[in-house]
Each structure stands twice: as C-alpha cells, then as structure tokens.
C-alpha cells in the first residue's frame, strides 16, 4: 500500500463514521473547530495527519482509533 492509498482508505473510514453519526462535513468541522474544507481534504485523502489529530477525530466521532485505522478491501 502506498501513501496515497492509505490516506484515501483512512478518509473513507472517517466519512463512513461521520455519516453514521448523521453529521455533515460542516457540523463535524464545527465540532473539531476546523474549516469544513479541512474535513473534505481528510475524506478525499488529500490531508496527511498526525496520530494526535487522528485521535482527536476518533474521539469526536465517538469511536476507537483502530476503527479509523482498520482498512478492509
């Protein structure tokens, strides 16, 4: 797996969990106190993130960090 594929798979997991919580990108961005464009970049796989930021995302979504870091084909 290359970096681009990893970021896209991670972004897909974030999007799935956000939708499960019935959150728009705008509302999720508000919860994280970031710009909605930042959330869009994460979900599209264009935003590389630190482990600390990934933990913040998981906490905001109410999921374990491994939920976001588990990739299924």
Secondary structure, DSSP 8 states (H G I E B T S, - for coil): --HHHHHHHHHHHHHHHHHHTT--HHHHHHHHTS-HHHHHHHHTT-----HHHHHHHHHHHTS-HHHHH----
